[in-house]
Every structure is written in structure tokens, then in C-alpha cells.
Amino acid sequence: MRRRTIFRNKLLPYLLLTPQLAITIIFFFYPAAQALYQSMLFEDPFGLRTQFVWFENFQTVLSSPLYLEAARVTLVFSVAVTLGAMAPALLLAVMADQVLRGATGYRTLIVWPYAIAPAVAAVLMLFIFHPTIGQIGQGLRALGVPWDYRIHGGQALFLVIFVSAWKQVSYNFLFFLAGLQSIPKTIVEAAAIDGASPTRRFWRVIFPLLSPTTFFLLVVNIIYAFFDTFGVIHAQTQGGPGRATTTLMYRLYRDGWVNLDLGGSSAQSVLLMAAVIGLTVIQFRYIERRVHY
Amino acid sequence: MAIGRNRWLPHVVLLIGVAIFAFPIYLAFVGSSHDASTIARGDMPLTIGPHLIENYQQALVSPVGMRVRATPALTMMRNSLYMALAIVVGKIAISLLSAFAVVFFEFPGRMFFFWMIFITLMLPVEVRMIPTYAVVSNLGMVDTFAGLTIPLIASATATLLFRQHFLTIPDELVDASQIDGAGAMRFFWSVLLPLSRNNVAALFVIMFIYGWNQYLWPLIVTTGRGRETIVIGIVRMIGTGEAQTDWQLIMAVAMLALVPPVAIIILMQRWFVKGLVDAEK
């Protein structure tokens, strides 16, 4: 897109760009390049000697059982968070779309959890799911469930998934509702006149028309599950018990920040960057293709 | 669409959804109104207790209980507020300028610079945490306000949003102000900024929440307790999450941590929805 009319200054545009470019270069490009470079270095444990080792760190990381375990946890975690955050959001959005009066009121009542920090949501839920003092924790034990997320890995994983999904529903709800409201009512009514049942109308007409929104949210939710949920895990389980809730992001934090493994953590950073870039590229290509219909 | 549909079913489903969201907050609020021993015994009732005001006073001024010793919530809220505002103002200011440059000028390297900014969309701060920390540390900015906020300021979202908006501004408006003898900066201040008020408000809401809720970066870059934000502070307070701790204070601080961003989202809902949906397009 180009404008016909522009301002004719030689120096001014560069001056205007300088603040953002300076910050971008110093805090984005330089660190990213550093991560790439350091991912190919090996530093001895005393930090006295570094050696250029090409892709050895990647080999080490990718063949490490700890890393593969974290990858498996991340897979389960992000699939569960994505589904758990999107399915209820879609249900609520479909319902809100059918409400003739008060839809905005419901939007207000559903939208606000978006504003809660993941770590704060984690603390609230800890209070509720605590096995001895929490209302739900006590309730589960009263029902005979041996509930204690501090001991049982599966329960810990369930808890961090639940909190992460709980917090993300409102975001998905907003986008699904906007998507539903942009579907022309005439199409849905035409299907109804043709005798399609409400369920059939939803799956055959509404859901396919909603697919750009769904796909967009899929990518956003996966990225959310990868990175933004760090606060939930750090506050609730610290990756444990054992390593039951250690995701790739948490592994990176442990290795890079706590264990100070420079080369290994840089390799992990690079792998995660590649994952995000891959997801973003898929998203842009897909959306571009969908524009034409 | 409402052809022979159940009229009350949507309301029931929506109300259940609302209850699932509101219930944890209600319990936290109840928790902040009892004393430590009631909670630790595990028989907290579902109604507001007698220690509400006392707990919040304590949390705000000196949250020191039997097991917990935290920074006063007032201090932490001030830290969070300053951090969020610095991030918001910084992001909006640099993005307005760079979007203005990319849209209203023709200069060598224009698209190159635009792509340079655009590509930063792809790198969340989490994946480049350690090298970014190294940069901040080399610049001597660890545990400073600048080190906390500046690395979070650069982002493409705001630039893209302003660019989209600027592209919709008719050429005639630019012509008219040029005929009136206005230079580029004059046009920026007197025409472009007033026309961008809605977008600035929308970004303000989203970025404020983003800033207030930051976790990993403040966690690694602030070391002293004086700079602790409330989101970091609350997690430090729970420690290992024992039953015998001052849950009443922790819940009071948690309520204080979530009220400002929630209030902003509710009060400025119109701009929030607009900003969120536009920014992600």
C-alpha cells in the first residue's frame, strides 16, 4: 500500500524510526543472535574456556531424556490447554450469540478473567485446590479421591492445565463471539428453511464459516500454552512433583537460569524460537489462503 | 436465528460459565476476610468473615504474619503501576513515531525497516530471556527501572495497529495540511494524533494489562525487594504452599493484584475489545 501524498524529508523518517529500531536491535536482534551463537559454544563448568562445537549442543539437548520428557509434557499440556480453553469458549460464544438481550452484559461477566495475571490465577487456585484447606481440595478428598497435587504428578499436571485453560477462555470467547456475529444470519436461516436441525446447522454451516477464527485461535493458544503459562507452573508446582509439570519453557528456565548451562539453554532457546517462527509462518500462510473465499 | 429454540438454555449455560469464573475470586475474597487459624484448620465458611478490613490494612502497610514477611502491598502496587505505565507510554510513543515514518514518508530502506520491526512479533521475551539478561547486565541495568521496562517496550503489535489505522487516513487530509503550510511534525501533532485517540485508548488497555501482569522478566531482572511487583510478590509469599501460612494476607494481596487490571478491562471494555480484535488481525 502506498500513498500518493507524502512528506519530503530526507532525515526525519530515520529519526522517527530510531527509538524503536534502537530498542529492537539492542534487545531483540542482538540477544537472538547471541543465543544462536552461544548455542554452538561449549563452556567448561568453571567458565574458563569456551569452544566452538557447531551443533553438538543441539545433539546433546535433543538426545537428553530430560528434554524429551519435557517435550512430552509440553505436548500433553498444550493440547489439553488449547482444547480446554477453546471448547468452553466456543460453547459460551454460541450461547451468547443466541441471547437476544443482555449479550453485552454476559460479555462483561465473561471477559474479565483475561485481566488476571497467570501467576495470580495460579495462587487463587492453589488456595481452592489445596488438599487440606482448599474448598475443592477438601471436597475431592471427602469424595474419596486421594487428592494431593504436591505428591501425584498427574494431579499436578491437571491442576496447571485447568488454571491455564480457565484463564484463557475469556480471550477465545471474545474472538469466537466476534466471528459468530460476522456470519450473515441469512445463510443460517436458509439452512433452517432447508430443514437442517440446529446441531446440523452448527456443524455444517456455522463451524466451517468460523474456521479462520478457530485456526487463528489454535495458533495463539498453543503459543500461550508454551510461554505465558510459565507463571502458573512456577507458582504452583515448580515443575514438579518430580518433573511431572516441567514443560520445555520451564526446562529452559531451569537449565539457563538455575543450572547456568549456557550452551544447552541457548540451544533450547533456539529450538523454541524455531517453533514459534514456524507456527507464525503457518498462521500467515493459512490466513492468506483463506482470504479468497 | 431464534427459530424454535429453547429460550432459557443459553442463559443457563452462560450463567454456569460466569459462576465458574467468579467462584474462585469469591473464595479468595472470603479467604481474605478470615484469620489465619480458621483457614489453616480447613473450616473456612463460604461467607465473609470478621477480619476483612484488618487484613487489608495489614496487607497494604505491613504484610507480616506468623509465617509470611512480604513487601507492603502499597509499595508493590506502586512498582507494578510504574512498570505498567512506563511500558504503555513507551510502546505507544515509539510505535506512533515509527508507524508515522513508515506510512507518510518515502525513503530508502523503508520496507526493510518495517520488516525488521514486524519480525519481532515472532520472538516472545521468554525465549530470549537469558541473552537479553546478559545484554541488560552488560549495560549495568540489572535491578534498575530502565532494565525492567525498556526490554519490554519494543514490540511490533502497536506499530502494526497504528500503521493499519494511518493507512485509512485519506490523502486529501495530508494534501490539505500541506497546502496550509504544515510540516510533517505539525501534521503529526495537530491532525494525526487527534485522529488516533481511539487506537491509543485501545492499546492503552491491552498494554497496561500486559505490563501489569509481566512475570518472568521481572522475576529474573529485579533482585531487591524494593522493586518487587505485586505479581512477583504474591508468588514469593506462598512459598511452598503450606497449610500453615498466612493465607488471609496472601489472599488480600491477590485481590489487590487483580483489582486494577480487572477494573480497567471492565471500565474500558469498548476499547479493550476493539484493541484486542484489531491488534490480532
HADDOCK unambig.tbl for C-alpha pairs under 7 A between the chains (distance, minus, plus):
assign (segid A and resid 3 and name CA) (segid B and resid 171 and name CA) 6.95 0.50 0.50
assign (segid A and resid 4 and name CA) (segid B and resid 171 and name CA) 6.79 0.50 0.50
assign (segid A and resid 5 and name CA) (segid B and resid 171 and name CA) 5.97 0.50 0.50
assign (segid A and resid 5 and name CA) (segid B and resid 174 and name CA) 6.67 0.50 0.50
assign (segid A and resid 5 and name CA) (segid B and resid 175 and name CA) 6.67 0.50 0.50
assign (segid A and resid 6 and name CA) (segid B and resid 104 and name CA) 5.12 0.50 0.50
assign (segid A and resid 6 and name CA) (segid B and resid 105 and name CA) 5.38 0.50 0.50
assign (segid A and resid 6 and name CA) (segid B and resid 106 and name CA) 6.99 0.50 0.50
assign (segid A and resid 7 and name CA) (segid B and resid 104 and name CA) 6.18 0.50 0.50
assign (segid A and resid 7 and name CA) (segid B and resid 105 and name CA) 5.45 0.50 0.50
assign (segid A and resid 7 and name CA) (segid B and resid 184 and name CA) 6.21 0.50 0.50
assign (segid A and resid 8 and name CA) (segid B and resid 105 and name CA) 6.80 0.50 0.50
assign (segid A and resid 13 and name CA) (segid B and resid 101 and name CA) 4.81 0.50 0.50
assign (segid A and resid 13 and name CA) (segid B and resid 105 and name CA) 6.52 0.50 0.50
assign (segid A and resid 16 and name CA) (segid B and resid 97 and name CA) 5.22 0.50 0.50
assign (segid A and resid 16 and name CA) (segid B and resid 98 and name CA) 5.63 0.50 0.50
assign (segid A and resid 16 and name CA) (segid B and resid 101 and name CA) 6.00 0.50 0.50
assign (segid A and resid 17 and name CA) (segid B and resid 97 and name CA) 6.57 0.50 0.50
assign (segid A and resid 17 and name CA) (segid B and resid 98 and name CA) 4.67 0.50 0.50
assign (segid A and resid 17 and name CA) (segid B and resid 101 and name CA) 6.53 0.50 0.50
assign (segid A and resid 19 and name CA) (segid B and resid 94 and name CA) 6.09 0.50 0.50
assign (segid A and resid 20 and name CA) (segid B and resid 94 and name CA) 5.52 0.50 0.50
assign (segid A and resid 20 and name CA) (segid B and resid 98 and name CA) 6.80 0.50 0.50
assign (segid A and resid 20 and name CA) (segid B and resid 154 and name CA) 6.33 0.50 0.50
assign (segid A and resid 23 and name CA) (segid B and resid 154 and name CA) 5.97 0.50 0.50
assign (segid A and resid 24 and name CA) (segid B and resid 154 and name CA) 5.81 0.50 0.50
assign (segid A and resid 27 and name CA) (segid B and resid 132 and name CA) 6.01 0.50 0.50
assign (segid A and resid 27 and name CA) (segid B and resid 151 and name CA) 5.66 0.50 0.50
assign (segid A and resid 28 and name CA) (segid B and resid 120 and name CA) 6.97 0.50 0.50
assign (segid A and resid 31 and name CA) (segid B and resid 128 and name CA) 6.46 0.50 0.50
assign (segid A and resid 31 and name CA) (segid B and resid 131 and name CA) 4.77 0.50 0.50
assign (segid A and resid 31 and name CA) (segid B and resid 132 and name CA) 5.20 0.50 0.50
assign (segid A and resid 32 and name CA) (segid B and resid 128 and name CA) 6.23 0.50 0.50
assign (segid A and resid 34 and name CA) (segid B and resid 131 and name CA) 6.24 0.50 0.50
assign (segid A and resid 35 and name CA) (segid B and resid 131 and name CA) 6.05 0.50 0.50
assign (segid A and resid 92 and name CA) (segid B and resid 14 and name CA) 6.00 0.50 0.50
assign (segid A and resid 95 and name CA) (segid B and resid 10 and name CA) 4.65 0.50 0.50
assign (segid A and resid 95 and name CA) (segid B and resid 14 and name CA) 6.78 0.50 0.50
assign (segid A and resid 96 and name CA) (segid B and resid 10 and name CA) 6.74 0.50 0.50
assign (segid A and resid 98 and name CA) (segid B and resid 2 and name CA) 6.84 0.50 0.50
assign (segid A and resid 98 and name CA) (segid B and resid 10 and name CA) 6.89 0.50 0.50
assign (segid A and resid 99 and name CA) (segid B and resid 10 and name CA) 6.59 0.50 0.50
assign (segid A and resid 108 and name CA) (segid B and resid 266 and name CA) 6.59 0.50 0.50
assign (segid A and resid 109 and name CA) (segid B and resid 18 and name CA) 6.17 0.50 0.50
assign (segid A and resid 110 and name CA) (segid B and resid 18 and name CA) 5.92 0.50 0.50
assign (segid A and resid 112 and name CA) (segid B and resid 262 and name CA) 5.71 0.50 0.50
assign (segid A and resid 112 and name CA) (segid B and resid 265 and name CA) 6.37 0.50 0.50
assign (segid A and resid 112 and name CA) (segid B and resid 266 and name CA) 6.68 0.50 0.50
assign (segid A and resid 115 and name CA) (segid B and resid 209 and name CA) 6.07 0.50 0.50
assign (segid A and resid 115 and name CA) (segid B and resid 261 and name CA) 5.37 0.50 0.50
assign (segid A and resid 115 and name CA) (segid B and resid 262 and name CA) 5.21 0.50 0.50
assign (segid A and resid 115 and name CA) (segid B and resid 265 and name CA) 6.73 0.50 0.50
assign (segid A and resid 116 and name CA) (segid B and resid 258 and name CA) 5.59 0.50 0.50
assign (segid A and resid 116 and name CA) (segid B and resid 261 and name CA) 6.99 0.50 0.50
assign (segid A and resid 116 and name CA) (segid B and resid 262 and name CA) 6.86 0.50 0.50
assign (segid A and resid 117 and name CA) (segid B and resid 213 and name CA) 4.73 0.50 0.50
assign (segid A and resid 119 and name CA) (segid B and resid 231 and name CA) 6.72 0.50 0.50
assign (segid A and resid 119 and name CA) (segid B and resid 235 and name CA) 7.00 0.50 0.50
assign (segid A and resid 120 and name CA) (segid B and resid 231 and name CA) 6.38 0.50 0.50
assign (segid A and resid 120 and name CA) (segid B and resid 254 and name CA) 6.32 0.50 0.50
assign (segid A and resid 123 and name CA) (segid B and resid 235 and name CA) 6.97 0.50 0.50
assign (segid A and resid 124 and name CA) (segid B and resid 24 and name CA) 6.65 0.50 0.50
assign (segid A and resid 124 and name CA) (segid B and resid 28 and name CA) 6.25 0.50 0.50
assign (segid A and resid 125 and name CA) (segid B and resid 24 and name CA) 6.83 0.50 0.50
assign (segid A and resid 132 and name CA) (segid B and resid 42 and name CA) 6.07 0.50 0.50
assign (segid A and resid 132 and name CA) (segid B and resid 243 and name CA) 6.77 0.50 0.50
assign (segid A and resid 133 and name CA) (segid B and resid 39 and name CA) 6.29 0.50 0.50
assign (segid A and resid 133 and name CA) (segid B and resid 40 and name CA) 6.06 0.50 0.50
assign (segid A and resid 133 and name CA) (segid B and resid 41 and name CA) 6.91 0.50 0.50
assign (segid A and resid 133 and name CA) (segid B and resid 42 and name CA) 4.13 0.50 0.50
assign (segid A and resid 133 and name CA) (segid B and resid 243 and name CA) 6.30 0.50 0.50
assign (segid A and resid 185 and name CA) (segid B and resid 1 and name CA) 6.79 0.50 0.50
assign (segid A and resid 188 and name CA) (segid B and resid 1 and name CA) 7.00 0.50 0.50
assign (segid A and resid 189 and name CA) (segid B and resid 1 and name CA) 6.38 0.50 0.50
assign (segid A and resid 227 and name CA) (segid B and resid 126 and name CA) 6.58 0.50 0.50
assign (segid A and resid 231 and name CA) (segid B and resid 215 and name CA) 6.25 0.50 0.50
assign (segid A and resid 235 and name CA) (segid B and resid 235 and name CA) 5.68 0.50 0.50
assign (segid A and resid 256 and name CA) (segid B and resid 130 and name CA) 6.77 0.50 0.50
assign (segid A and resid 269 and name CA) (segid B and resid 127 and name CA) 5.20 0.50 0.50
assign (segid A and resid 269 and name CA) (segid B and resid 128 and name CA) 6.45 0.50 0.50
assign (segid A and resid 272 and name CA) (segid B and resid 127 and name CA) 6.50 0.50 0.50
assign (segid A and resid 273 and name CA) (segid B and resid 123 and name CA) 6.49 0.50 0.50
assign (segid A and resid 273 and name CA) (segid B and resid 127 and name CA) 6.34 0.50 0.50
assign (segid A and resid 276 and name CA) (segid B and resid 122 and name CA) 6.31 0.50 0.50
assign (segid A and resid 277 and name CA) (segid B and resid 122 and name CA) 5.68 0.50 0.50
assign (segid A and resid 280 and name CA) (segid B and resid 122 and name CA) 6.84 0.50 0.50
